[in-house]
Amino acid sequence: LAYLTDVLTRIVNGHPNRDIDLLLPWAYRAQALKAVA
């Protein structure tokens, strides 16, 4: 579910159409989470 949420958010926020293949599951890499503590 996190993958789908992130991909849809990126598309809504203006991800370029020419780079849509970067959002496919086999090319997708979520941004690393940073510790805040």
PDB file with SEQRES, HELIX, SHEET and CRYST1 records, atoms N, CA, C and O in Angstrom:
SEQRES   1 A   37  LEU ALA TYR LEU THR ASP VAL LEU THR ARG ILE VAL ASN          
SEQRES   2 A   37  GLY HIS PRO ASN ARG ASP ILE ASP LEU LEU LEU PRO TRP          
SEQRES   3 A   37  ALA TYR ARG ALA GLN ALA LEU LYS ALA VAL ALA                  
HELIX    1 AA1 ALA A    2  VAL A   12  1                                  11    
HELIX    2 AA2 ASN A   17  LEU A   23  5                                   7    
CRYST1    1.000    1.000    1.000  90.00  90.00  90.00 P 1           1          
ATOM      1  N   LEU A   1       0.818  -1.191   0.000  1.00  0.00           N  
ATOM      2  CA  LEU A   1       0.000   0.000   0.000  1.00  0.00           C  
ATOM      3  C   LEU A   1       0.867   1.263   0.000  1.00  0.00           C  
ATOM      4  O   LEU A   1       0.500   2.274  -0.599  1.00  0.00           O  
ATOM      5  N   ALA A   2       2.006   1.198   0.668  1.00  0.00           N  
ATOM      6  CA  ALA A   2       2.890   2.370   0.723  1.00  0.00           C  
ATOM      7  C   ALA A   2       3.421   2.717  -0.669  1.00  0.00           C  
ATOM      8  O   ALA A   2       3.541   3.891  -1.017  1.00  0.00           O  
ATOM      9  N   TYR A   3       3.739   1.685  -1.466  1.00  0.00           N  
ATOM     10  CA  TYR A   3       4.232   1.924  -2.828  1.00  0.00           C  
ATOM     11  C   TYR A   3       3.183   2.683  -3.641  1.00  0.00           C  
ATOM     12  O   TYR A   3       3.488   3.691  -4.278  1.00  0.00           O  
ATOM     13  N   LEU A   4       1.964   2.196  -3.613  1.00  0.00           N  
ATOM     14  CA  LEU A   4       0.895   2.812  -4.399  1.00  0.00           C  
ATOM     15  C   LEU A   4       0.621   4.243  -3.944  1.00  0.00           C  
ATOM     16  O   LEU A   4       0.430   5.135  -4.771  1.00  0.00           O  
ATOM     17  N   THR A   5       0.601   4.460  -2.649  1.00  0.00           N  
ATOM     18  CA  THR A   5       0.388   5.801  -2.110  1.00  0.00           C  
ATOM     19  C   THR A   5       1.482   6.751  -2.569  1.00  0.00           C  
ATOM     20  O   THR A   5       1.198   7.877  -2.978  1.00  0.00           O  
ATOM     21  N   ASP A   6       2.725   6.308  -2.506  1.00  0.00           N  
ATOM     22  CA  ASP A   6       3.841   7.162  -2.902  1.00  0.00           C  
ATOM     23  C   ASP A   6       3.812   7.466  -4.398  1.00  0.00           C  
ATOM     24  O   ASP A   6       4.043   8.606  -4.800  1.00  0.00           O  
ATOM     25  N   VAL A   7       3.534   6.468  -5.218  1.00  0.00           N  
ATOM     26  CA  VAL A   7       3.488   6.676  -6.668  1.00  0.00           C  
ATOM     27  C   VAL A   7       2.370   7.647  -7.042  1.00  0.00           C  
ATOM     28  O   VAL A   7       2.583   8.551  -7.850  1.00  0.00           O  
ATOM     29  N   LEU A   8       1.196   7.471  -6.471  1.00  0.00           N  
ATOM     30  CA  LEU A   8       0.093   8.381  -6.777  1.00  0.00           C  
ATOM     31  C   LEU A   8       0.389   9.800  -6.304  1.00  0.00           C  
ATOM     32  O   LEU A   8       0.036  10.766  -6.979  1.00  0.00           O  
ATOM     33  N   THR A   9       1.031   9.928  -5.158  1.00  0.00           N  
ATOM     34  CA  THR A   9       1.410  11.250  -4.656  1.00  0.00           C  
ATOM     35  C   THR A   9       2.405  11.916  -5.590  1.00  0.00           C  
ATOM     36  O   THR A   9       2.291  13.109  -5.872  1.00  0.00           O  
ATOM     37  N   ARG A  10       3.380  11.158  -6.073  1.00  0.00           N  
ATOM     38  CA  ARG A  10       4.364  11.727  -7.003  1.00  0.00           C  
ATOM     39  C   ARG A  10       3.710  12.178  -8.299  1.00  0.00           C  
ATOM     40  O   ARG A  10       4.059  13.230  -8.836  1.00  0.00           O  
ATOM     41  N   ILE A  11       2.764  11.395  -8.808  1.00  0.00           N  
ATOM     42  CA  ILE A  11       2.069  11.765 -10.045  1.00  0.00           C  
ATOM     43  C   ILE A  11       1.263  13.046  -9.835  1.00  0.00           C  
ATOM     44  O   ILE A  11       1.307  13.951 -10.668  1.00  0.00           O  
ATOM     45  N   VAL A  12       0.536  13.126  -8.739  1.00  0.00           N  
ATOM     46  CA  VAL A  12      -0.269  14.314  -8.439  1.00  0.00           C  
ATOM     47  C   VAL A  12       0.614  15.544  -8.260  1.00  0.00           C  
ATOM     48  O   VAL A  12       0.222  16.650  -8.632  1.00  0.00           O  
ATOM     49  N   ASN A  13       1.800  15.356  -7.695  1.00  0.00           N  
ATOM     50  CA  ASN A  13       2.714  16.474  -7.452  1.00  0.00           C  
ATOM     51  C   ASN A  13       3.515  16.871  -8.689  1.00  0.00           C  
ATOM     52  O   ASN A  13       4.393  17.730  -8.603  1.00  0.00           O  
ATOM     53  N   GLY A  14       3.224  16.258  -9.841  1.00  0.00           N  
ATOM     54  CA  GLY A  14       3.825  16.714 -11.083  1.00  0.00           C  
ATOM     55  C   GLY A  14       4.995  15.906 -11.599  1.00  0.00           C  
ATOM     56  O   GLY A  14       5.855  16.447 -12.294  1.00  0.00           O  
ATOM     57  N   HIS A  15       5.053  14.615 -11.274  1.00  0.00           N  
ATOM     58  CA  HIS A  15       6.120  13.774 -11.827  1.00  0.00           C  
ATOM     59  C   HIS A  15       6.038  13.832 -13.355  1.00  0.00           C  
ATOM     60  O   HIS A  15       4.952  13.677 -13.914  1.00  0.00           O  
ATOM     61  N   PRO A  16       7.167  14.053 -14.042  1.00  0.00           N  
ATOM     62  CA  PRO A  16       7.141  14.203 -15.506  1.00  0.00           C  
ATOM     63  C   PRO A  16       6.661  12.934 -16.221  1.00  0.00           C  
ATOM     64  O   PRO A  16       7.052  11.825 -15.857  1.00  0.00           O  
ATOM     65  N   ASN A  17       5.826  13.103 -17.221  1.00  0.00           N  
ATOM     66  CA  ASN A  17       5.310  11.969 -17.991  1.00  0.00           C  
ATOM     67  C   ASN A  17       6.425  11.178 -18.655  1.00  0.00           C  
ATOM     68  O   ASN A  17       6.324   9.958 -18.791  1.00  0.00           O  
ATOM     69  N   ARG A  18       7.476  11.852 -19.065  1.00  0.00           N  
ATOM     70  CA  ARG A  18       8.558  11.153 -19.760  1.00  0.00           C  
ATOM     71  C   ARG A  18       9.328  10.209 -18.830  1.00  0.00           C  
ATOM     72  O   ARG A  18      10.037   9.320 -19.302  1.00  0.00           O  
ATOM     73  N   ASP A  19       9.194  10.394 -17.519  1.00  0.00           N  
ATOM     74  CA  ASP A  19       9.891   9.551 -16.545  1.00  0.00           C  
ATOM     75  C   ASP A  19       8.946   8.616 -15.802  1.00  0.00           C  
ATOM     76  O   ASP A  19       9.266   8.148 -14.709  1.00  0.00           O  
ATOM     77  N   ILE A  20       7.789   8.342 -16.386  1.00  0.00           N  
ATOM     78  CA  ILE A  20       6.804   7.505 -15.707  1.00  0.00           C  
ATOM     79  C   ILE A  20       7.330   6.089 -15.492  1.00  0.00           C  
ATOM     80  O   ILE A  20       6.901   5.406 -14.562  1.00  0.00           O  
ATOM     81  N   ASP A  21       8.259   5.638 -16.347  1.00  0.00           N  
ATOM     82  CA  ASP A  21       8.807   4.293 -16.185  1.00  0.00           C  
ATOM     83  C   ASP A  21       9.623   4.147 -14.898  1.00  0.00           C  
ATOM     84  O   ASP A  21       9.852   3.027 -14.439  1.00  0.00           O  
ATOM     85  N   LEU A  22      10.059   5.252 -14.316  1.00  0.00           N  
ATOM     86  CA  LEU A  22      10.795   5.192 -13.049  1.00  0.00           C  
ATOM     87  C   LEU A  22       9.885   4.821 -11.882  1.00  0.00           C  
ATOM     88  O   LEU A  22      10.365   4.448 -10.812  1.00  0.00           O  
ATOM     89  N   LEU A  23       8.580   4.922 -12.084  1.00  0.00           N  
ATOM     90  CA  LEU A  23       7.634   4.615 -11.016  1.00  0.00           C  
ATOM     91  C   LEU A  23       7.098   3.190 -11.089  1.00  0.00           C  
ATOM     92  O   LEU A  23       6.309   2.783 -10.236  1.00  0.00           O  
ATOM     93  N   LEU A  24       7.517   2.431 -12.094  1.00  0.00           N  
ATOM     94  CA  LEU A  24       7.078   1.046 -12.193  1.00  0.00           C  
ATOM     95  C   LEU A  24       7.703   0.228 -11.067  1.00  0.00           C  
ATOM     96  O   LEU A  24       8.795   0.554 -10.602  1.00  0.00           O  
ATOM     97  N   PRO A  25       7.028  -0.829 -10.624  1.00  0.00           N  
ATOM     98  CA  PRO A  25       7.494  -1.561  -9.440  1.00  0.00           C  
ATOM     99  C   PRO A  25       8.933  -2.058  -9.517  1.00  0.00           C  
ATOM    100  O   PRO A  25       9.641  -2.021  -8.511  1.00  0.00           O  
ATOM    101  N   TRP A  26       9.387  -2.520 -10.680  1.00  0.00           N  
ATOM    102  CA  TRP A  26      10.747  -3.053 -10.773  1.00  0.00           C  
ATOM    103  C   TRP A  26      11.806  -1.961 -10.849  1.00  0.00           C  
ATOM    104  O   TRP A  26      12.990  -2.254 -10.686  1.00  0.00           O  
ATOM    105  N   ALA A  27      11.425  -0.731 -11.088  1.00  0.00           N  
ATOM    106  CA  ALA A  27      12.381   0.376 -11.139  1.00  0.00           C  
ATOM    107  C   ALA A  27      12.223   1.309  -9.945  1.00  0.00           C  
ATOM    108  O   ALA A  27      13.001   2.249  -9.781  1.00  0.00           O  
ATOM    109  N   TYR A  28      11.229   1.053  -9.122  1.00  0.00           N  
ATOM    110  CA  TYR A  28      10.892   1.944  -8.019  1.00  0.00           C  
ATOM    111  C   TYR A  28      11.843   1.743  -6.846  1.00  0.00           C  
ATOM    112  O   TYR A  28      12.159   0.615  -6.467  1.00  0.00           O  
ATOM    113  N   ARG A  29      12.283   2.841  -6.290  1.00  0.00           N  
ATOM    114  CA  ARG A  29      13.084   2.791  -5.070  1.00  0.00           C  
ATOM    115  C   ARG A  29      12.570   3.883  -4.149  1.00  0.00           C  
ATOM    116  O   ARG A  29      12.663   5.070  -4.462  1.00  0.00           O  
ATOM    117  N   ALA A  30      12.037   3.479  -3.032  1.00  0.00           N  
ATOM    118  CA  ALA A  30      11.518   4.455  -2.071  1.00  0.00           C  
ATOM    119  C   ALA A  30      12.674   5.236  -1.470  1.00  0.00           C  
ATOM    120  O   ALA A  30      13.774   4.708  -1.307  1.00  0.00           O  
ATOM    121  N   GLN A  31      12.422   6.474  -1.147  1.00  0.00           N  
ATOM    122  CA  GLN A  31      13.455   7.282  -0.516  1.00  0.00           C  
ATOM    123  C   GLN A  31      13.691   6.765   0.894  1.00  0.00           C  
ATOM    124  O   GLN A  31      12.759   6.370   1.595  1.00  0.00           O  
ATOM    125  N   ALA A  32      14.940   6.776   1.289  1.00  0.00           N  
ATOM    126  CA  ALA A  32      15.307   6.272   2.613  1.00  0.00           C  
ATOM    127  C   ALA A  32      14.696   7.142   3.709  1.00  0.00           C  
ATOM    128  O   ALA A  32      14.641   8.366   3.595  1.00  0.00           O  
ATOM    129  N   LEU A  33      14.249   6.496   4.746  1.00  0.00           N  
ATOM    130  CA  LEU A  33      13.696   7.216   5.888  1.00  0.00           C  
ATOM    131  C   LEU A  33      14.830   7.638   6.804  1.00  0.00           C  
ATOM    132  O   LEU A  33      15.786   6.888   7.003  1.00  0.00           O  
ATOM    133  N   LYS A  34      14.727   8.813   7.351  1.00  0.00           N  
ATOM    134  CA  LYS A  34      15.743   9.314   8.267  1.00  0.00           C  
ATOM    135  C   LYS A  34      15.241   9.200   9.695  1.00  0.00           C  
ATOM    136  O   LYS A  34      14.075   9.472   9.980  1.00  0.00           O  
ATOM    137  N   ALA A  35      16.122   8.800  10.579  1.00  0.00           N  
ATOM    138  CA  ALA A  35      15.767   8.734  11.994  1.00  0.00           C  
ATOM    139  C   ALA A  35      15.638  10.156  12.538  1.00  0.00           C  
ATOM    140  O   ALA A  35      16.445  11.027  12.213  1.00  0.00           O  
ATOM    141  N   VAL A  36      14.645  10.379  13.346  1.00  0.00           N  
ATOM    142  CA  VAL A  36      14.421  11.716  13.889  1.00  0.00           C  
ATOM    143  C   VAL A  36      14.657  11.782  15.396  1.00  0.00           C  
ATOM    144  O   VAL A  36      14.468  12.831  16.013  1.00  0.00           O  
ATOM    145  N   ALA A  37      15.061  10.687  15.973  1.00  0.00           N  
ATOM    146  CA  ALA A  37      15.267  10.671  17.430  1.00  0.00           C  
ATOM    147  C   ALA A  37      16.690  11.002  17.802  1.00  0.00           C  
ATOM    148  O   ALA A  37      17.028  11.031  18.985  1.00  0.00           O  
TER     149      ALA A  37                                                      
END                                                                             
